[in-house]
Amino acid sequence: MNKIDISSTAIEKGIDLVGGFLEKLAGSPLEEAGLLLADKLRTRRLKNQIKIFSEAKKIAEENNISIKQINLKTLIPLLEFSSLEEDETLQQKWSNLIVNFSDANEKYESSIYPSILSQLSRNEVLELDRIKDTESIEVKEFQISGIDILI
């Protein structure tokens, strides 16, 4: 009777022999799980972009804004960063920023604004809005992300 070698080396060789074959038949479970997760993330980002750009289109139409092409140095960060935003308040800011950059009557040249907006939290944006809406200029103290700011 023939002996079957069941040493760990033999088992490893067996796994190596059939592993590739099984992977071809069924696909790598980890790879499939990773692709599924990537698809879900792409879908979420696409939904964010659709919402933001739909709002930008609406703003432009309501204000009779002529649209111009945005240069790639600005457009790519706008697309990338805005797609990550799920907060409605910040999505509105992204829509406004897109309209400002695409307004044919405006001359926004700086591509830094998408980067700045991408780093702000909802609370920071609301605080900046509050400051902007304050009619009188007076010394105020407030906190953003735990940092005391005196203006």
Residue frames relative to the residue before (quaternion, step in Angstrom):
aa qw qx qy qz dx dy dz
M 1.0000 0.0000 0.0000 0.0000 0.00 0.00 0.00
N 0.4204 -0.7114 0.5093 0.2404 3.57 -0.99 0.91
K 0.3758 -0.7090 0.5533 0.2235 3.51 -1.05 0.83
I 0.2945 -0.7247 0.5947 0.1855 3.57 -1.08 0.77
D 0.3470 -0.7395 0.5453 0.1882 3.52 -0.78 1.09
I 0.0137 -0.8176 0.5753 -0.0191 3.59 -0.53 1.15
S 0.2727 0.7591 -0.5405 0.2395 3.55 1.08 0.64
S 0.6544 -0.5285 0.3602 0.4033 3.55 -1.19 0.46
T 0.6111 0.5494 -0.3548 0.4459 3.59 1.07 -0.64
A 0.6615 0.4979 -0.3066 0.4696 3.57 0.94 -0.84
I 0.6419 0.5155 -0.3230 0.4668 3.59 0.98 -0.81
E 0.6451 0.5196 -0.3178 0.4614 3.57 0.95 -0.86
K 0.6474 0.5067 -0.3165 0.4732 3.58 1.00 -0.83
G 0.6401 0.5274 -0.3181 0.4593 3.58 1.03 -0.79
I 0.6459 0.5063 -0.3114 0.4790 3.55 0.98 -0.85
D 0.6409 0.5217 -0.3221 0.4620 3.56 0.99 -0.83
L 0.6598 0.5266 -0.3049 0.4409 3.59 0.99 -0.86
V 0.7908 0.3135 -0.1652 0.4991 3.59 0.79 -0.98
G 0.5070 0.6794 -0.4159 0.3291 3.59 1.19 -0.41
G 0.6741 0.4893 -0.2887 0.4720 3.56 0.88 -0.93
F 0.6419 0.5247 -0.3150 0.4620 3.56 1.04 -0.84
L 0.6762 0.4842 -0.2946 0.4707 3.59 0.89 -0.93
E 0.6315 0.5324 -0.3340 0.4540 3.57 1.02 -0.77
K 0.6386 0.5118 -0.3252 0.4738 3.58 1.05 -0.75
L 0.6701 0.5034 -0.2998 0.4557 3.58 1.01 -0.77
A 0.8315 0.2370 -0.0791 0.4962 3.56 0.76 -1.06
G 0.4409 -0.6609 0.4893 0.3598 3.59 1.13 -0.42
S 0.5412 -0.6189 0.4571 0.3393 3.51 -1.15 0.56
P 0.4487 -0.7079 0.4677 0.2808 3.61 -0.65 1.04
L 0.6579 0.4993 -0.3226 0.4623 3.58 0.96 -0.76
E 0.6400 0.5144 -0.3230 0.4705 3.54 1.00 -0.81
E 0.6518 0.5137 -0.3100 0.4638 3.58 0.96 -0.87
A 0.6510 0.5047 -0.3166 0.4704 3.59 0.95 -0.85
G 0.6492 0.5173 -0.3100 0.4636 3.57 1.00 -0.82
L 0.6592 0.4972 -0.3051 0.4745 3.57 0.98 -0.83
L 0.6296 0.5329 -0.3302 0.4590 3.57 1.04 -0.77
L 0.6531 0.5009 -0.3054 0.4789 3.58 0.95 -0.87
A 0.6465 0.5172 -0.3176 0.4622 3.58 0.94 -0.88
D 0.6388 0.5228 -0.3238 0.4624 3.60 1.00 -0.79
K 0.6567 0.5077 -0.3130 0.4615 3.58 0.96 -0.85
L 0.6586 0.4994 -0.3089 0.4706 3.58 0.98 -0.81
R 0.6372 0.5162 -0.3280 0.4688 3.59 0.98 -0.80
T 0.6399 0.5260 -0.3217 0.4587 3.57 1.02 -0.79
R 0.6494 0.5068 -0.3176 0.4696 3.60 0.94 -0.85
R 0.6635 0.5015 -0.3038 0.4648 3.57 0.94 -0.89
L 0.6457 0.5182 -0.3191 0.4611 3.57 0.98 -0.83
K 0.6292 0.5257 -0.3327 0.4659 3.59 0.99 -0.79
N 0.6368 0.5193 -0.3233 0.4693 3.58 0.98 -0.82
Q 0.6703 0.5025 -0.3015 0.4554 3.58 0.87 -0.94
I 0.6443 0.5202 -0.3277 0.4549 3.58 0.92 -0.87
K 0.6594 0.5087 -0.3054 0.4617 3.57 0.92 -0.90
I 0.6891 0.4875 -0.2772 0.4590 3.58 0.86 -0.98
F 0.7171 0.4388 -0.2655 0.4720 3.60 0.82 -0.93
S 0.5850 0.5463 -0.3743 0.4682 3.60 1.14 -0.49
E 0.6571 0.4932 -0.2994 0.4852 3.56 0.99 -0.84
A 0.6269 0.5270 -0.3371 0.4643 3.60 1.00 -0.77
K 0.6387 0.5193 -0.3187 0.4699 3.58 0.97 -0.84
K 0.6480 0.5236 -0.3078 0.4596 3.57 0.96 -0.91
I 0.6508 0.5112 -0.3100 0.4680 3.60 0.92 -0.91
A 0.6633 0.5078 -0.3039 0.4580 3.58 0.89 -0.94
E 0.6739 0.4917 -0.2971 0.4646 3.58 0.92 -0.88
E 0.6699 0.5093 -0.3006 0.4489 3.60 0.91 -0.90
N 0.7549 0.3596 -0.1892 0.5148 3.58 1.12 -0.66
N 0.4179 -0.7396 0.4380 0.2941 3.58 1.30 0.30
I 0.2739 0.7733 -0.5161 0.2463 3.55 0.92 0.95
S 0.3410 -0.7144 0.5776 0.1994 3.54 -0.88 1.01
I 0.3099 -0.7820 0.5221 0.1411 3.54 -0.80 1.07
K 0.1159 -0.7615 0.6342 0.0675 3.54 -1.07 0.84
Q 0.5988 -0.5474 0.4398 0.3852 3.54 -1.28 0.29
I 0.3229 -0.7290 0.5750 0.1836 3.56 -1.06 0.85
N 0.4833 -0.6685 0.4672 0.3180 3.60 -0.89 0.86
L 0.6451 -0.5803 0.3515 0.3516 3.56 -1.12 0.72
K 0.6085 0.5741 -0.3542 0.4180 3.58 1.04 -0.74
T 0.7125 0.3891 -0.2322 0.5358 3.57 1.18 -0.57
L 0.6515 0.5594 -0.3176 0.4022 3.57 0.93 -0.90
I 0.6633 0.5182 -0.3220 0.4334 3.60 0.84 -0.91
P 0.6768 0.4503 -0.3205 0.4863 3.66 0.82 -0.80
L 0.6001 0.5523 -0.3649 0.4491 3.62 1.05 -0.67
L 0.6806 0.4845 -0.2854 0.4698 3.57 0.89 -0.93
E 0.6947 0.4935 -0.2779 0.4435 3.56 0.83 -1.01
F 0.7409 0.4316 -0.2443 0.4529 3.56 0.64 -1.13
S 0.6623 0.5126 -0.3263 0.4384 3.60 0.90 -0.85
S 0.6280 0.5622 -0.3438 0.4140 3.59 1.04 -0.68
L 0.6543 0.5217 -0.3045 0.4550 3.58 1.21 -0.44
E 0.6253 0.5884 -0.3249 0.3966 3.58 1.24 -0.38
E 0.1022 -0.8183 0.5652 0.0225 3.56 -0.71 1.12
D 0.5618 0.5915 -0.3877 0.4292 3.58 1.24 -0.25
E 0.4870 -0.7068 0.4322 0.2766 3.60 -0.74 1.06
T 0.6216 0.5376 -0.3461 0.4526 3.59 1.00 -0.75
L 0.7036 0.4445 -0.2626 0.4883 3.56 0.90 -0.90
Q 0.5858 0.5548 -0.3771 0.4548 3.59 1.09 -0.57
Q 0.6217 0.5328 -0.3341 0.4668 3.58 1.07 -0.74
K 0.6375 0.5183 -0.3232 0.4696 3.59 1.01 -0.79
W 0.6345 0.5171 -0.3289 0.4710 3.58 1.02 -0.77
S 0.6327 0.5263 -0.3311 0.4616 3.58 0.97 -0.82
N 0.6580 0.5067 -0.3031 0.4674 3.57 0.94 -0.89
L 0.6546 0.5134 -0.3146 0.4572 3.57 0.94 -0.86
I 0.6349 0.5261 -0.3242 0.4638 3.58 0.98 -0.82
V 0.6521 0.5026 -0.3140 0.4728 3.58 0.94 -0.87
N 0.6481 0.5235 -0.3252 0.4473 3.60 0.91 -0.85
F 0.6931 0.4648 -0.2827 0.4729 3.59 0.92 -0.85
S 0.7341 0.4276 -0.2403 0.4696 3.59 1.04 -0.68
D 0.4732 0.6716 -0.4403 0.3622 3.61 1.28 -0.05
A 0.4211 -0.7377 0.4761 0.2279 3.57 -0.60 1.18
N 0.6815 0.4908 -0.2887 0.4596 3.60 1.16 -0.49
E 0.6570 0.4826 -0.3090 0.4898 3.59 1.26 -0.11
K 0.2751 -0.7739 0.5545 0.1336 3.55 -1.18 0.59
Y 0.1357 0.7971 -0.5740 0.1293 3.59 0.78 0.95
E 0.1085 -0.8204 0.5610 0.0204 3.56 -0.61 1.13
S 0.6428 0.5590 -0.3263 0.4098 3.57 1.07 -0.67
S 0.2600 -0.7736 0.5608 0.1391 3.54 -0.89 0.94
I 0.4479 0.7205 -0.4288 0.3104 3.60 1.26 0.20
Y 0.5622 0.6610 -0.3802 0.3201 3.60 1.09 -0.65
P 0.6418 0.5020 -0.3604 0.4541 3.67 0.86 -0.68
S 0.6429 0.5222 -0.3229 0.4579 3.56 1.01 -0.77
I 0.6496 0.5122 -0.3173 0.4637 3.58 0.95 -0.86
L 0.6838 0.4873 -0.2960 0.4552 3.58 0.80 -0.99
S 0.6366 0.5502 -0.3359 0.4233 3.59 0.98 -0.76
Q 0.7042 0.4710 -0.2605 0.4630 3.58 1.17 -0.53
L 0.6095 0.5722 -0.3499 0.4227 3.59 1.25 -0.19
S 0.3670 -0.6992 0.5686 0.2305 3.54 -1.12 0.74
R 0.6950 -0.4479 0.3530 0.4379 3.55 -1.29 0.20
N 0.6747 0.5031 -0.2978 0.4505 3.60 0.87 -0.94
E 0.6421 0.5177 -0.3256 0.4622 3.58 1.00 -0.77
V 0.6514 0.5050 -0.3114 0.4731 3.58 0.98 -0.82
L 0.6550 0.5050 -0.3166 0.4645 3.59 0.94 -0.84
E 0.6439 0.5101 -0.3217 0.4708 3.59 1.02 -0.75
L 0.6493 0.4990 -0.3178 0.4780 3.59 0.97 -0.78
D 0.6182 0.5269 -0.3363 0.4766 3.60 1.06 -0.71
R 0.6436 0.5238 -0.3201 0.4571 3.56 0.96 -0.88
I 0.6505 0.5054 -0.3110 0.4740 3.57 0.96 -0.85
K 0.6525 0.5233 -0.3081 0.4533 3.57 0.92 -0.90
D 0.7182 0.4639 -0.2457 0.4567 3.57 0.99 -0.86
T 0.5086 0.6304 -0.4304 0.3983 3.59 1.25 -0.16
E 0.4026 -0.7624 0.4599 0.2126 3.56 -0.66 1.14
S 0.7697 0.3096 -0.1918 0.5242 3.58 0.82 -0.87
I 0.3813 -0.6920 0.5596 0.2503 3.51 -1.17 0.61
E 0.1799 0.7594 -0.6031 0.1647 3.52 -0.59 1.15
V 0.5923 -0.5597 0.4270 0.3920 3.53 -1.20 0.38
K 0.0145 0.7905 -0.6101 0.0521 3.52 -0.80 1.04
E 0.1908 -0.7494 0.6215 0.1253 3.49 -1.21 0.56
F 0.1302 0.7747 -0.6102 0.1024 3.55 -0.92 0.91
Q 0.3858 -0.7177 0.5378 0.2164 3.52 -1.32 0.20
I 0.0305 -0.7490 0.6616 0.0191 3.53 -1.06 0.85
S 0.8447 -0.0767 -0.0038 0.5298 3.54 -0.72 1.14
G 0.7337 -0.4542 0.2331 0.4484 3.55 0.92 0.94
I 0.6092 0.5263 -0.3587 0.4724 3.58 1.27 0.12
D 0.3652 -0.7197 0.5478 0.2205 3.57 -0.81 1.01
I 0.0620 -0.7892 0.6111 0.0000 3.54 -0.88 1.02
L 0.1418 -0.7794 0.6085 0.0476 3.54 -0.89 1.00
I 0.0225 0.7982 -0.6014 0.0260 3.57 -0.73 1.04
